[in-house]
Each structure stands twice: as structure tokens, then as C-alpha cells.
Amino acid sequence: MQHPSSLDPSLDSSLHAVGNMKPMIRFTALTLIMSMIMAFAPARVHACSSCPSGNTGTSYNFPNGVGGMAWMQYNFESQSQNYSGFNKAPADANHDKLIQTSTMMAGFQYFWNEKWGFQVLVPSANTLYRYAAHDGDHSGETAEEHAEHAEEGHDDEHHGENVVTKQWWAMGDIRLNAIWTGLSKDQSTGINLGVKLPSGNWTEPNVERSVQVGTGSTDILFGFYHRHRITSDALWSWYSQAQLDAPVISQGGYTPGIAVDVATGVYYSGLSLGKVKIRPIGQAIFTTVGSDSGPNASGQNNGFQQLSLAPGIEFEVHPVRVYADVAMPVMNNVSGNQLIAPAQVRVIASYMF
């Protein structure tokens, strides 16, 4: 929920100069990137691999006038706690036991004038999936593969269930966005319209569709952002973003649910250490994902709402920025039984040109 699309804050100590407009522009660049980041969140999983979406938030990619920005983002989460509804639930009620996801996302954004720009997001993910195959069922494994897993210690007896561990790396779904900031002269407000391509791997053997890295669907992306100063000296500012991800074409008997990410945050730009500008950020991120559909959907174990708090910090020595935050859920509401991560860590390194 950039999901892209998503971005970070970046203001100059000289913000107040030029009528406080220039600094705000720089912050817009930050927010746009965050919006983009939220837009290319990894595939949704009924076990909630992208639950703490954290892919929206921080004004990281707000447009910064004419020019571009390239960045790399790393996300990590370990979904281990079973939830049902608003509450924690017994682990035995869910055949999924653990989903750990390390995601790398490469992003590029460029504005050729102060109104129009574009963005490209290319994700990949390494996933560790541990699940219980009931009644000795190994989800399609041959006898030889079963024996090999048992010998390697990847197959254990767990309350009458065979616990299987699978790990794989795969490319995710590429996201393309057009960005328009013509609603305000200082680029403080903008919208994005784009598409998520079915470029990610969604055919990993013995893995249900909701846990695949790619969804196999083509989605329409639509979002907006707005940022505004709180104080006249522009040292305190706030921003808000939202991103819609709506599948329009699906394949393989599976259509992921419609997703909406919303983030609101406050940041302070008055700190520095030598030439290094330091910006603490506080933000709240809300994600809602509708139920998957199709014969290969995961029954009732999909669809959720989550509210997370994500304190973060950004360091900048122009033209380089490094941003990090930790999204911690404070409210979960899931359908059926789904795994939730206690936190999601995000680190972004970017270069402006």
C-alpha cells in the first residue's frame, strides 16, 4: 500500500527561503516515493505476508521539482502469530506455521517538468514458508521428496501433522505509475495512476496462491498524496497518502482482493549533525484487503484490516538519503485464521539527480 506506491521526507534547512515552497517541494518527492513503494508491495497472502503493509507512508518520494530519484528498499517480516478476528488464536487452528519474507525493491522516479513524472518499481522476494500437511499430505510431494525432506530435518511431526518447510526466491509484480502534481504550484498535492503487471512468479510448486510472490493478476493502481507545513517556519509538517490496488484481469483460478493503503504522518526537519540532516517521522498506516476469490483462493482465510504505528528516521547528505522505520500493528482484524507479524522493518537508500 504505494504497495507501493510510497516515499520519505527530505527538506532543506533553507525551507523558509523561497516562501517555504522549495522545501515543501523536496518533501513531496519523498512522499511520492513512499506512495510508489506502497504500490509495489509483495503479493498478498492469506497468511498475511503483506499484512503490515508498511508500503505506504513517510513522504519519501514526494516530487522535488524537475529531476529524478533512484532507490533500493528492503523489507523484512516474520509472520508467526495466528489471529482470528481481532484476537490471537491457537496455532493449531492454522495449518500455516511461519511465513518469513525478505523483499528487495528497486525504484526509479523521474519528473520532466513540475507537473508530470513517472515511476517504475521492480520487487523480488525470498520467502520461507512452514506449514502443516494434514494426514500425511505433502501438498503434491512425491514419496522421494517426502523422504528427502524428512532426512534433511525439514519435515517434523507436529500434533499429528507433517510440518513442511519450503524456501524460494522469486521476482515480484512490476508496477508502473504516471504521476501528476498539477493540483498545486509547489507539488504539495498529487495523484498517481498506474498498472501492476503479472510479471511475478505465481507458480511455485506446492505453495498455495495466496502465499506466492506474484499474484498472477493485472491490477489498476490509483493514489494521491498531500503534504502541508504545520508551523510557519516549515520545521514541522504533515502528510497523508492513499493507494488503491484493484485487480482487473486474473488467471489460474485466483483473483486477489482489492487493497487500500492509507498513511498519515508528521515529521520534523530542524535537526542536523554536521552536514547530515536528520528527520524523525511518526506515522500511522491503515491497510484493508478484501477477500480473494476463485477456485484456488484460500477459503475463508483471507481478507484483513490492520492499523500500524511506524516511527521512522531519515538521514540526508544531498544527494543521498537513508530512511528506516518499523511498522508495529496495534489492531488486526482478519477473516478466518491468518498469521500476523509483530513488526515489519523497512530500510530505503536513495540517490537524487
Residue pairs with C-beta under 8 A, 6 or more apart in sequence:
1 38
1 39
1 41
1 53
1 55
1 56
1 243
1 245
1 259
1 260
1 261
1 287
2 34
2 35
2 36
2 37
2 38
2 39
2 40
2 41
2 55
2 56
2 121
2 175
2 223
2 241
2 243
2 261
3 37
3 38
3 39
3 40
3 41
3 50
3 53
3 55
3 56
3 175
3 243
3 245
3 259
3 261
4 34
4 35
4 36
4 37
4 38
4 39
4 40
4 41
4 55
4 56
4 121
4 175
4 221
4 243
4 261
5 32
5 34
5 35
5 36
5 37
5 38
5 39
5 40
5 56
5 119
5 121
5 175
5 177
5 192
5 194
5 221
5 223
5 243
6 33
6 34
6 35
6 36
6 37
6 38
6 39
6 55
6 56
6 57
6 58
6 60
6 61
6 241
6 243
6 263
7 29
7 30
7 31
7 32
7 33
7 34
7 35
7 36
7 37
7 58
7 59
7 60
7 61
7 62
7 225
7 241
8 30
8 31
8 33
8 34
8 58
8 59
8 60
8 61
8 281
8 312
8 314
8 321
8 323
8 348
8 350
9 27
9 30
9 31
9 58
9 59
9 60
9 62
9 237
9 239
9 267
9 269
9 279
9 281
9 314
10 26
10 27
10 29
10 30
10 59
10 60
10 62
10 64
10 277
10 279
10 314
10 316
10 321
11 23
11 24
11 26
11 27
11 234
11 237
11 269
11 277
11 279
12 22
12 23
12 26
12 277
13 269
13 270
13 272
13 277
14 22
14 23
15 22
15 23
15 24
15 233
15 234
15 235
15 269
16 23
16 233
16 234
20 229
20 232
20 233
20 234
21 185
21 186
23 234
23 269
24 186
24 187
24 188
24 227
24 228
24 229
24 234
24 237
25 62
25 63
25 64
25 65
25 186
25 187
25 188
26 62
26 64
26 65
27 59
27 62
27 227
27 237
27 239
27 267
28 59
28 62
28 63
28 64
28 181
28 186
28 187
28 188
28 190
28 225
28 227
29 61
29 62
29 63
29 64
29 65
29 69
29 109
29 187
29 352
30 58
30 59
30 60
30 61
30 62
30 64
30 314
31 58
31 59
31 60
31 61
31 62
31 225
31 227
31 239
31 241
32 60
32 61
32 62
32 63
32 109
32 117
32 119
32 179
32 190
32 192
32 225
33 60
33 61
33 62
33 69
33 71
33 107
33 109
33 119
33 348
33 350
34 56
34 57
34 58
34 59
34 60
34 61
34 241
34 263
35 56
35 61
35 192
35 223
35 225
35 241
35 243
36 61
36 107
36 109
36 119
36 121
36 175
36 177
36 192
37 55
37 56
37 60
37 61
37 73
37 105
37 107
37 121
37 348
38 53
38 55
38 56
38 57
38 223
38 241
38 243
38 261
38 263
39 55
39 119
39 121
39 175
39 177
39 192
39 194
39 196
39 221
39 223
39 243
39 245
40 55
40 105
40 107
40 121
40 122
40 123
40 172
40 173
40 174
40 175
40 196
41 50
41 53
41 55
41 123
41 261
42 49
42 50
42 75
42 101
42 103
42 123
42 125
42 172
42 213
43 49
43 50
43 125
43 172
43 173
43 200
43 202
43 210
43 211
43 212
43 213
43 214
43 215
43 256
44 50
44 210
44 215
44 256
44 257
44 259
44 289
44 292
44 302
45 99
45 210
45 211
45 212
46 208
46 210
46 211
46 292
46 297
46 298
46 301
46 302
46 336
46 338
47 79
47 94
47 96
47 99
47 210
47 211
47 301
47 338
47 339
48 79
48 99
48 304
48 306
48 334
48 338
48 339
48 340
48 341
49 77
49 79
49 99
49 101
49 127
49 211
51 77
51 79
51 287
51 304
51 306
51 329
51 332
51 338
51 340
51 341
52 77
52 285
52 287
52 306
52 308
52 327
52 328
52 329
52 340
52 341
52 343
52 344
53 261
53 285
53 287
53 306
53 308
53 327
53 344
54 75
54 285
54 308
54 310
54 325
54 327
54 344
54 346
55 75
55 261
56 241
56 242
56 243
56 261
56 262
56 263
56 285
56 287
57 241
57 263
57 265
57 283
57 285
57 310
57 312
57 325
57 327
58 263
58 265
58 267
58 281
58 283
58 310
58 312
58 314
58 323
58 325
59 225
59 227
59 237
59 239
59 265
59 267
60 71
60 314
60 321
60 323
60 348
60 350
61 69
61 71
61 107
61 109
61 119
62 187
62 190
62 225
62 227
62 239
63 109
63 111
63 114
63 117
63 179
63 181
63 187
63 190
64 111
64 187
64 352
65 111
65 114
65 187
66 111
66 112
66 113
66 114
67 110
67 111
67 352
67 353
68 108
68 109
68 110
68 111
68 352
68 353
69 107
69 108
69 109
69 110
69 350
69 351
69 352
69 353
70 106
70 107
70 108
70 109
70 350
70 351
70 353
71 106
71 107
71 108
71 348
71 349
71 350
71 351
72 104
72 105
72 106
72 107
72 348
72 349
72 350
73 103
73 104
73 105
73 107
73 346
73 347
73 348
74 102
74 103
74 104
74 105
74 346
74 347
74 348
75 101
75 102
75 103
75 105
75 344
75 345
75 346
76 100
76 101
76 102
76 103
76 344
76 345
77 100
77 101
77 341
77 343
77 344
77 345
78 98
78 99
78 100
78 341
78 342
79 96
79 98
79 99
79 100
79 101
79 339
79 340
79 341
80 97
80 98
80 339
80 341
80 342
81 88
81 339
81 340
81 341
81 342
82 88
82 89
82 90
82 91
82 93
82 94
82 96
82 337
82 338
82 339
82 340
83 89
83 332
83 334
83 337
83 338
83 339
83 340
84 93
84 334
84 336
84 337
84 338
85 333
85 334
86 331
86 332
86 333
89 337
91 97
92 159
93 337
94 301
94 337
94 338
94 339
95 131
95 132
95 133
95 134
95 161
96 129
96 130
96 131
96 132
96 211
96 338
96 339
97 130
97 131
97 132
97 158
97 163
97 339
98 128
98 129
98 130
98 339
99 127
99 128
99 129
99 130
99 211
99 339
100 127
100 128
101 125
101 126
101 127
101 128
102 125
102 126
102 127
103 123
103 124
103 125
103 126
103 172
104 123
104 124
104 125
105 121
105 122
105 123
105 124
105 172
106 121
106 122
106 123
107 119
107 120
107 121
107 122
108 119
108 120
109 117
109 118
109 119
109 120
109 179
110 117
110 118
111 117
111 179
111 181
114 181
114 185
114 187
115 180
115 181
115 182
116 178
116 179
116 180
116 181
116 182
117 178
117 179
117 181
118 176
118 177
118 178
118 179
119 175
119 176
119 177
119 179
119 192
119 194
120 174
120 175
120 176
120 177
121 174
121 175
121 176
121 177
122 171
122 172
122 174
123 171
123 172
123 173
123 174
123 200
124 169
124 170
124 171
124 172
124 213
125 169
125 170
125 172
125 213
126 167
126 168
126 169
127 167
127 168
127 169
127 170
127 211
127 213
128 165
128 166
128 167
129 165
129 166
129 167
129 207
129 211
130 163
130 164
130 165
130 166
131 139
131 163
131 164
131 166
132 158
132 161
132 162
132 163
132 164
133 139
133 161
133 162
133 163
133 164
134 161
136 162
137 162
138 145
138 146
138 149
138 155
138 162
138 164
138 206
139 164
139 206
140 205
140 206
141 149
141 164
141 206
146 155
149 155
149 164
149 165
154 164
154 165
154 166
155 162
155 163
155 164
155 165
156 162
156 163
157 163
164 206
166 206
166 207
168 204
168 207
170 200
170 201
170 204
170 212
170 213
170 214
171 199
171 200
171 201
171 213
171 214
172 199
172 200
172 213
172 214
173 196
173 197
173 198
173 199
173 200
173 214
173 215
173 219
174 196
174 197
174 199
174 200
175 194
175 195
175 196
175 197
175 221
176 194
176 195
176 197
177 192
177 193
177 194
177 221
178 192
178 193
178 194
179 190
179 191
179 192
180 190
180 191
180 192
180 193
181 187
181 189
181 190
183 189
183 190
183 191
188 226
188 227
188 228
189 224
189 225
189 226
189 227
190 224
190 225
191 222
191 223
191 224
192 221
192 222
192 223
192 224
192 243
193 220
193 221
193 222
194 220
194 221
194 222
195 218
195 219
195 220
195 221
196 215
196 217
196 218
196 219
196 220
196 221
196 245
197 218
198 214
198 215
198 216
198 217
198 218
198 249
198 251
199 214
200 212
200 213
200 214
200 215
200 216
201 212
201 213
201 214
202 209
202 212
202 213
202 214
202 215
202 216
202 252
202 254
203 212
203 252
204 212
204 213
208 296
208 298
209 215
209 216
209 252
209 254
209 292
209 296
209 297
209 298
210 254
210 256
210 292
210 297
210 298
210 301
210 302
215 247
215 250
215 254
215 256
216 250
216 251
216 252
216 254
217 247
217 248
217 249
217 250
217 251
217 254
217 255
217 256
218 247
218 248
218 249
218 250
219 245
219 246
219 247
219 248
219 256
220 244
220 245
220 246
220 248
221 243
221 244
221 245
221 246
222 243
222 244
222 246
223 241
223 242
223 243
223 244
224 241
224 242
225 239
225 240
225 241
225 242
226 239
226 240
226 241
227 237
227 238
227 239
227 240
228 237
228 238
228 239
229 236
229 237
230 236
230 237
230 238
230 266
234 269
235 268
235 269
235 270
236 266
236 267
236 268
236 269
237 266
237 267
237 269
238 264
238 265
238 266
238 267
239 264
239 265
239 267
240 262
240 263
240 264
240 265
241 261
241 262
241 263
241 264
242 260
242 261
242 262
242 263
243 260
243 261
243 262
244 258
244 259
244 260
245 258
245 259
245 260
245 261
246 258
247 255
247 256
247 258
250 256
250 294
252 296
253 294
253 295
253 296
254 292
254 293
254 294
254 295
254 296
254 297
255 292
255 293
255 294
255 297
256 289
256 292
257 289
257 290
257 291
257 292
257 293
257 302
257 303
258 289
258 290
259 287
259 288
259 289
259 290
260 287
260 288
260 289
261 285
261 286
261 287
262 285
262 286
262 287
263 283
263 284
263 285
263 286
264 283
264 284
265 281
265 282
265 283
265 284
266 281
266 282
266 283
267 279
267 280
267 281
267 282
267 314
268 279
268 280
269 277
269 279
271 277
271 278
271 279
271 280
272 278
275 317
276 315
276 316
276 317
277 315
277 316
277 317
278 313
278 314
278 315
279 313
279 314
279 315
279 316
280 311
280 312
280 313
281 311
281 312
281 313
281 314
281 325
282 309
282 311
282 312
283 309
283 310
283 311
283 312
283 325
284 307
284 308
284 309
284 310
285 307
285 308
285 309
285 310
285 327
286 305
286 306
286 307
286 308
287 304
287 305
287 306
287 308
288 304
288 305
288 306
289 302
289 303
289 304
289 305
290 303
291 297
291 300
291 302
291 303
291 335
292 298
292 302
292 303
298 336
299 336
300 335
300 336
301 335
301 336
301 337
301 338
302 335
302 336
302 338
303 334
303 335
304 332
304 333
304 334
304 335
304 338
305 331
305 332
305 333
306 329
306 331
306 332
306 333
306 340
307 329
307 330
307 331
308 327
308 328
308 329
308 330
308 344
309 327
309 328
309 330
310 325
310 326
310 327
310 328
311 325
311 326
312 323
312 324
312 325
312 326
312 346
313 323
313 324
313 325
314 321
314 322
314 323
314 324
315 321
315 322
315 323
316 322
318 352
319 351
319 352
319 353
320 349
320 350
320 351
320 352
321 348
321 349
321 350
321 351
321 352
322 347
322 348
322 349
322 350
323 346
323 347
323 348
323 349
323 350
324 345
324 346
324 347
324 348
325 345
325 346
326 343
326 344
326 345
326 346
327 343
327 344
327 346
328 342
328 343
329 340
329 341
329 342
329 343
332 340
334 340
